[in-house]
Amino acid sequence: MTTPIHGQCDPRFEPVKKAFENNFSEHDDLGASVAITLNGEFVVDLWGGHLDEDRTQPWQEDTLVNVWSSTKTMAAMSLLMLADRGEVDLHAPAAKYWPEFAQNGKDSVEVRHFLSHNAGLSGMDEKVEGDALYDWEWMTAALARQAPWWEPGTQSGYHALTQGHLIGEIVRRVTGQTIGNFFRQEIAEPTGADFHIGASEGLDARIGNLVPPSSAASRGGPETIAGRTFANPGVKATEPRKRAWRAAEIPAANGQGNARSIVRAQTAMANGGQAFGKTLLSEAGTKRIFEKQSEGTDLVLGLPVTFGMGYGLNSSATPISPNTNSCYWGGYGGSSVIIDQDAGLCFSYVMNKMETGLLGDPRGFGLAAAMYMSMA
């Protein structure tokens, strides 16, 4: 039975619609959305499928789901905005803004190391138990006390959950606002992005549950940096179903949104700082993404990754675009984001049926390939 697809698609991007339909027929997608802007204008905004495995509840136009690490693009954009305004120096020690962070030999760790997963704090030494993950003060105080697991600035090790707290505490110290509030006021509301870092109870009726992957991904031995990273804080794929998770601000992992809302928020990064009649950053501010911070095999992911300021960069090891000035990130289970400044493209795919990958899978990759085929 063919899955009905809803929304709009510019005829030029018909290959994307075909690939989206193919995800349901060939890749067993359940419910999903895909969106693309070109030079700041929507050319694709599609959704389809269901919220439940029995396929009785349709994915709606305004359905939201937890997008896991695609949330990191929102945290990074927030910090890049502050840098663009001259309120944060990305090359300054983090302790300039967060004095307590200097403990345990971290006095020379720079703000940019948070953006590029180079801070040496990919996991936590103090056991994160009970609701500690939801306690901002506890999490940031524990990270401030901790010694790095490797020499900061020398290589990346994916800060799966801790990155958001590190970035978010800089935002809080500089602005006096939580990162969820800053993001809402400075990015989501101006662009009309229905994306939430810290979701109110009133949104629950629109938030769909994620379907966990059929098998867990390998995370390395318990003594490896990868194993230690994913063990503490340890988070199950069903955690986003909890009200406490949704209400908390976990800017590395608990954003609630869909493809349209991600693209609304991120379009300015692909379009010289402009989005939907608003100026969010200068063009130079958006180009800071491409200041390369590290490259090589990531200590946690075990994959070759080139990191710029807050985003993964296009490279021969991770060829996400035919264009040089392109960047990306993705979320556990399959959500993905691509920003292509050369082509003026902003892309996102968001779904509810999770696969094992941390940075995307064939469903999102196929849609991105179809996007570039449409541009050829």
Secondary structure as GFF3:
##gff-version 3
##sequence-region A 1 376
A	DSSP	beta_strand	5	9	.	.	.	ID=ss1
A	DSSP	three_ten_helix	11	13	.	.	.	ID=ss2
A	DSSP	alpha_helix	14	26	.	.	.	ID=ss3
A	DSSP	beta_strand	31	38	.	.	.	ID=ss4
A	DSSP	beta_strand	41	49	.	.	.	ID=ss5
A	DSSP	beta_strand	65	66	.	.	.	ID=ss6
A	DSSP	three_ten_helix	69	71	.	.	.	ID=ss7
A	DSSP	alpha_helix	72	84	.	.	.	ID=ss8
A	DSSP	three_ten_helix	94	96	.	.	.	ID=ss9
A	DSSP	three_ten_helix	99	105	.	.	.	ID=ss10
A	DSSP	alpha_helix	111	115	.	.	.	ID=ss11
A	DSSP	three_ten_helix	132	134	.	.	.	ID=ss12
A	DSSP	alpha_helix	136	145	.	.	.	ID=ss13
A	DSSP	alpha_helix	162	175	.	.	.	ID=ss14
A	DSSP	alpha_helix	179	183	.	.	.	ID=ss15
A	DSSP	pi_helix	184	188	.	.	.	ID=ss16
A	DSSP	alpha_helix	189	191	.	.	.	ID=ss17
A	DSSP	three_ten_helix	201	206	.	.	.	ID=ss18
A	DSSP	alpha_helix	225	231	.	.	.	ID=ss19
A	DSSP	three_ten_helix	239	241	.	.	.	ID=ss20
A	DSSP	alpha_helix	243	247	.	.	.	ID=ss21
A	DSSP	beta_strand	256	257	.	.	.	ID=ss22
A	DSSP	alpha_helix	259	270	.	.	.	ID=ss23
A	DSSP	beta_strand	274	275	.	.	.	ID=ss24
A	DSSP	beta_strand	278	279	.	.	.	ID=ss25
A	DSSP	alpha_helix	283	287	.	.	.	ID=ss26
A	DSSP	three_ten_helix	288	290	.	.	.	ID=ss27
A	DSSP	beta_strand	294	297	.	.	.	ID=ss28
A	DSSP	beta_strand	304	307	.	.	.	ID=ss29
A	DSSP	beta_strand	312	313	.	.	.	ID=ss30
A	DSSP	beta_strand	326	330	.	.	.	ID=ss31
A	DSSP	beta_strand	336	340	.	.	.	ID=ss32
A	DSSP	beta_strand	345	351	.	.	.	ID=ss33
A	DSSP	alpha_helix	362	375	.	.	.	ID=ss34
###
